[in-house]
Amino acid sequence: MTANNKQAVSTLFNKNTFNNKKEQERQALHATIWKMANDLRGSVDGWDFKSYVLGFLFYRFISENLSSYINKQQHQAGEKNFDYAKSSDKEAKLAKEDIVDEKGFFVLPSELFENICYKAASDDNLNETLSKVFKNIETSAQGASSEGNLKGLFDDIDINSNKLGSSVQKRNEKLVKLINVIADLKLGDYNDNTIDVFGDAYEFLMTMYAANAGKSGGEFFTPQEVSQLLAKITLVGKTEVNKVYDPACGSGSLLLKFAKILGKENVCNGFYGQEINITTYNLCRINMFLHDISYESFDIAHGDTLIDPKHWDDEPFEAIVTNPPYSIKWDGDTNPLLINDPRFTPAGVLAPKSKADLAFVMHCLSWLATNGTASIVEFPGVLYRGGAEQKIRKYLIDNNFIDTIVQLPPDLFFGTGIATCVIVLKKNKTDNKTLFIDASAEFVRGGNKNKLTEVNQNKILQAFTERKNIRHFAKLVNNADIEANDYNLAVSSYVEQKDTMELVDIVKLNAQIKQIVAREHELRKEIDKIVTDIESGLK
């Protein structure tokens, strides 16, 4: 073996060893979190209790994040032994304004997670202490540009909830236990890998709770492999984007996939989203912080995107990804403002009041940049239902805005077993055709849900990128043919299903049947003879 080969093998071995170690650490962390959640949950419903677990995880994160930042500054200034956690509150307040300008928030040394944890067991008024700490963290940004990103972040952590216990003493006992297990989580040295680990811990918790919470939990979280596929579809041919946007952002997993795939520095002008559910809106902002997205780099709004969109001044967006709620009700044509809304008027008709699915599609199209791509998860009914939805599909096809339709496998999402689809929109297509991909069989069974593996994702992405016919999998269809088919966009209408029926040689089969019948006749004769002999012997 040559020296170069030896070096290559050594490098590969070290890389694999590192990856294996990292995966082992991740699995150990997940096992600890799972045990912690089960031990602590008690009378509190799992999906509700996640707010406490994630909230205290966030509290620990921002405490360590701030301490690390200040310590680094002081060490560089020559104070090698400086430790912010041991500083006095009086001294710290002198730098508060500068710290808020840089980090977006401020935490007094005495109110850092590690110091509260140290005193928690002996603090008879722990509930009041924590309430004060959370309020101080939020109000630290008052008047600053980060105020909107901090406001209400701890609202869902009800320290005095009866769910934690029937008395102050019992609630405090539960809070002490919660703080201690969060403190015991091995999240590593902050300067080495804490960002990845904090984010990974968050994602695992969300997956765990969503998987066990039924519909209420599943509405808020898109499985990681689906998020990854949508982001990769949107990023084909790009190494950076100006802005990413999700009009129904939930806990932000879709947006953050861009940071993971591209690197947050390559999302040049930030992450934008809107969420109607207040709890999930708070979780999304927490998730941004946990993945170390600067407060200046994200703008997450609360409200109904279809009725009251908050980012008029920020559109258009080069990358849009979303998994909006399926077939929800909305105002539709009962709201005269929507009839004249520039997002919806081009189609000449509004989505039905009972099914807002295509309203989200029209909203995304309206705010999509000319060079952008939008990937939207939808209920398959939007592909073939008649009425107003057919008219909207007509508008989209006639104007050549639909790039690709991907049929996904069933049972991918938490809270539902239905098969979903992905509608990919573009405004700068080079052909007048629509690609249909049947990925309904691209999955493996993992636990109680189906999963898209890397192999499954790559097969879909390759077909999307190459944009050519693949027997039983992909079909590039002229839009004129879609028009002739009454604008039906169901993938099964265009991609020929693979014939899984076994070919049978009928002549050979008949010969076999004839032999079986003859043999049966012979056996019957032998049985009759045996019965006759037995009867004769008995007589």
N, C-alpha and C positions, 0 to 999 in steps of 0.2 A: 504494500500500500504506500503510495507517495505521500510526501509531507502535506501537500495540498488536500489530498483525500482525507488524511488523518485529521487535519484541521477542520474540514467540512463536517466529518462525522462527530468530532468533539463539539463543534458549534451546535449541530442538530441535537446531540444528546443533552447539552446544557439547556437548550431552548425547550426541549420536551420535558426535561426535569423541572424547569421553571413553571411550565404550563400545568404539569401534573400537580406540582405543589400548590399552585394558585387554585386549581380546581378542588383539591383536597381541602384547602382553607375555606373556599366558598361553600363546599358541602358541609363542613363543620359549622360554619356560621349559620347556614340555613337550618341545620339540625338544632342549634342552640335557640334560634329565633322561634322555631316551631314549638319547642318545649316551653320556652318562656311564655309564648302567647297562650298555650293551653293551661299552664300552671296559673297564670294571672287572670285568665278570663273570668272564671267563676260564674257569677250571676249576670255578668255583662255580655250581651250578644256579641259574637265575634266581629261582625261588621261595624258595630258601634265602638267596640273596644280598640279597633285599629286606630281610631283617632287619638287615643291615649298613647299607644305604642309609638305611632309615627310622630306624634307631637313631641314626646320626650326624646325621641331619636333626633328630631330637628333641633330641639333645645341643646342637646349635647353637641350637635354638629356646629351650630353657630357660635357656641362658646369656644370650641376648639379652633374653629376657623379664625375667630377674632384674636384669640390668644396667640396663635401661630403667626398671624400677620404682624401684631404689635411686637412680639418677641424678636421676630426677624429684623424689624426696623431698628430696634434698640441694639441688637447684637451687631448689626452693620455699623451703628453709630459708635461702637466701642464698648458698650455695656454687656460684656460677654455672659455675665451671670444674671442678667435681668429675667424676671419671671412675672408676667402680668398678673397671674393668679394670686401672687403674694403682694401685689401693690396695694396701696390704700385707695379707697374710693375718691378721696379728696384730690389726690394727685392725678388719678385717671380722668376726672371730670375736666381738667385743664385741656385735655386733648380731644374731648368729645366731638367738637364741631368738625375738626379735621378728619377724625375717624369715620363719622357719619358720611361725610362727603366722599370718602374713598370706598367704604364697605357698605354703606346704606343703612347701617344699624349700629347700636352701641350697647354693650353689656358691662355693668360695673363689675370690678373684680370680685366683690362679695357676692354677686348674683350669678357668677359663672356656674355652669352645671357641676363642675368638680367640687366647688366649695359648698354648694347647696347639698350635694350628695353626702359630703363629709359630715354635715350637721343634721341630716334629715332624721335619723333615728331618734335624736334627742330633742327635736323641735316639736313641741306640743301644738304649735300653731302652723304646722307645715302647709296646710291648705291656704292659709292667709299669706304665708311667705311666697308660695308659688304664684298665687294670684297677683301679688304685687310685682314679682319678677316679670311675669309675662306682660303685664300692663306696661311696665317700664321699658321693656324691649320694643314693644309696639310704638309707644309714644316717643321713643328716642329719635324717631325719624320725622316727627311733626315739623312741618315747614320745610322739610328737605325734599329733594326730587324723588327720593325713594319712599315717601310717605305712603303712596298708594300700594306699593308692593309689600309693605309690612302690616298695613291696617287689617285687623281682624284675623291675623294668622293663627292666633291661639283661641279663637272663639269656640271651636268644637271641643276644646279640652275643658270640660266642666268639672273643675276641681271639687265642687261641692255637690255633685250629682249623687242622688240616693243609689244609683247603680253601683257606685263604688263601696257603699256601705250605709247602714241605717243610722250611724252616728258619726260625729266628727272623728272620734278615736278610730273607728273601724275604717273610715275613709283614709285617714292618715296612714294607717297600717298598710293598706293596699298601695298607697302612693309611695311609701318607703320601699316596699317590695319592687314596685315598678322602676323606681329610680335606680335601685341597686342592680337589677338585672340589665338595665340599659347601660349602666356603668361597666358591668362585667363583660359586655360584648367585646370580643377581640377585634377591634377595627383597625389595629395596626398603628404605626407611627403616622401622624397626620401628614408630615412632609413627604412620606414615601408613597402611600397608596390610599389614603383615607377617602379621597373623593370617590374613587371607584367602589370602595367597600361600602361607604354610606349609601351611594346610589344603588348598589346591588342589593343591600339590605332592604332598602325601600321597595325596590321592584319585587323582591321575593315576598315581602309582607303583603303587598297589594295583590300579587298572584294568589297567595295562600288564602287571603280573606275573600277575594272575588270567587275563587273556586268553591268555597264553602258557604257563600252567602246567597246563592241563587240569583234571581233576576236583579235584586236591588244592588248587589255588588257588581255583577257583570256589566251593568250599564256604565260603570265608571272606569273600566279597564280593558284595554285591548291587549291580547296575548303578545308577548315580545316578538315571537317569530312573524306574526302578521304585521306588526309595526315595522319590523325590519324589511319585509317584502315591499310594503307600500313606499317606504323611504327610498329603497333601492330603485324601484320603478321610476320614482320622481327624479332621481339623481342620475339616470343613465346619460352618459356623455358629459357630466359636470363634475368638477373637482371643488367647486364652491358655489354658493348661492347668496343672493342679497338678503332675502328674508324668507322665513318659513311661517306658515299660518295654518291653524286648525280652528274652524268655526264652532266645533263641538269638542273642545280639547280634553274633557274629562280630567284625569290626573296628569296629563302631559306626556304620556309615554310615547306617543307618535312624534311629537315635536322633538323630544330629547334623542330620538333615534338619529336625527341629523347630526347632533353633537357627537354621538358615538361613532357614526360612520365617517363623517367628514372631519371631525375635530371642531370644537365650538368656535375656534378662531376663523374657520372657513364658512361660518354662517355670518356674513359680514355685518349685516344691520339688524340682527336679532331675531328673537322668537316671539310670535304673536299668537294669541288664542283667546277664545271666549267660551264661557261655560255658564249654563243656566242654573245648575245646582250649587248652592252656596258652600256646602261641605266639600264637594269635589273641586270647586274653584279654589278653596283654601289649600287643599291637598296639592293642586297643580303648582301653586306658588311655592309651597314647601319643597316640592320635588325639584323645582328650578334651583333653589338654594342648595339642596342636597347634592345636586350634580354640579355645583360650583359655577352656575351661570350668574354672572354679575347682575345686580338689580338694574343696571343701565342697559342690559342686553335682552331683557324680556318685558313684555307688556301683556299681561293676562287680565282680561276684563270679565266682569260678572254681568250676566243678562241674557235675554233671548236674542240670539243672532238673527233670526228671521224677521222679528218685529223691530228690534232695536239694536242694530249692529254698531259696535263701538270703535271700529277701526277705519272709518271713512277716510281719514287723513293719512293713513298708512298704506292703503292699497295703491297699486297692484302688488301681488306677491309672486315671486318666481317659483316657489314650491308650496303646494297646498296638499295636505294630507288630512283625512278625517274619517271617522267612523261614527256618523250621526245616529241618533236613536231611530229605530225602524218604525215606519208607518205611524208616527205620532200625529195627533190633531194639531191644527193651527188655524189662524183666522181666515186665511184664504180670501175669497172674493167678498166676504162680509166686511172686510176692512178696506175702505176706499183708498187709504194711503198706499196699500200694497199693490192695488191695481195700477197705480201710477209710479210705482217704485222702479227706478232704472235697472235694478237687478233682474226684475221679472218681466217687464213689459215687452222685451224683444220677442219672447215666445208667443205673445198674443193671448196667453191664457195662464192662469195660476194653477199650481198643483192643487188637487182636491183638498177640501177642508179636513177630511178624515185621513189623509196620507200626505205628509209634508216631504216625503223622500226627495222628489225632484225639485222641490224648492231649495233644498241644500245644494243640489247639483247646479241650479241656475245661479245661486249666490256665489258658489266657488268659481264658476265660469266668469261671472262679472268681475270678480276681483283677481283673476288670473292674469299675470303679465304675458305679453305677446310671446316671449321666449320661454314661458313657464310650462309646468306640468302639474296637473292635479290628479291625485289618486283618491277615490272615494269608495268606501265600502257601502254596499246597498243591499236591501232585500231584493231577491230576484224578481219579485212581482213587478217592479218598475220597468223591467225589460219587455214585458208583453201585455200589461193591462191596457185597456182601451180608454176612451173618453179623453179628458184633459191630458192625461199622461202620454197618450199616443201623440197628441198634438205637440207636446214638448219634445218628445223623441224626434218627431218630424223636423222641428226647428233645429235640433242639435245635429241631425244627419244632413239635412239640406245645406247647412252652413259649415259642414265638415269639421265639427268641434270634437267629435268622439274619435279618439285614437284607437282605443283597445277596450274590449270587454273580457274580463277574466272570471270564469266560473270557479269558485273556491270549493273545497271539500265541505261536507257537513260537519257539525259538532266541533268547530274550532273555538268558538267564543263562549265565555262564561255566561251562564244564565239562559242559553238557548242552544238547541241542537240543529237549527236550520242551516241549510247551505246558503252561503252569501256569495256576492259577486263584487268585483271591483270595476268601477267605471273610470277610465283614464281619459282626461280631457287635455287637448292642446289647441292652440290658436295658430300654429305655424306649420301645419302638416304639409308634406311635399307631395302627397298623393291624395286621391279622392276615394280612399278605401278605409275600411274598418277591420281591425284584426280581432278575431275571436279565438280565445284560448280556453280549452276545456281541461282545467286542472282539478277536476272533481275527484280524481283518484290519486292525487299527489299528496299523500299523507302517511304518517305512521301513527299507530295507536299508542298514546303515552298516558298511562293512568286511566282516568275516566274521560279523557278528551282526546281528540285527534290533534296532531301537531304537524307543522310544516318543517321538515328538516332542511338543512343547508342544501342537500341534493335536490329536494323538491323545489326550493326557492330558485336555485340556479337553473333548473330546467325551465321554469316559468320565465325567468329573466332572459334567458338565451332566446326563447321563442319571441319574447317581446322586442328584443333588440334586433334580431335578424329579420323579423317581419316577413315571414314566408310560410307557405303551406307545409304542415307536417301531418301526415296521415293520422287520423283519430285524435289529434291533439290541438292543431292550430289551423285556422283558415283565414286568408286575407280576402275580404269580400268587397266588391264594388258597391258603393253607396246606392247606385241605381238598382242593384239587386235587392238591397234592403228596402228601398222604396217600393219595389214590386211586391215585397213580402209584407206590405202594410206597416213598415217600420217596426217590425218585431225584432227585438235585439237578443232574444234568448239564444244562448250559445249552442244549445242542442239543435237549433234550427239550421245551423251552418256547419258545425263540426260533426262529421259522420261518426256515430258511435261504433266502437270496436265490437265486432261480432264474436261473442264469447260462446256461441252454440257449437257443439261438437259435430263435425261432419260424420255422417253415418252412411255406410255402404248398404243400401236397402236390399240388394240381391243377397249379399253375404248374411245380413241379419235374418232374412226370410229362411235361408238355408239352415241357420242355427236354430231358429224357432221350430223348423220342421224336424230337426234331429231331437230337440227337447221333447216335442210332442210324441214322437215315436218311442223315445226312451221311457216317457211317462206311461205310454200304453203298455209297454213290456213290463214295467214295474207293477202296474195295476193287475196284469194277468198273473204275475208271480204272487202278489198279495192275495188275490182271490183263491189261488190254488192252495196256499198255506192255510187260509181260513177254512176251506173245504176239508182239508186233511184233518185239521184240529176238530172240526165238528164231527167228522166220521169217527175219530178216535174216542170222542166223548160218548157217542152212541154205543 
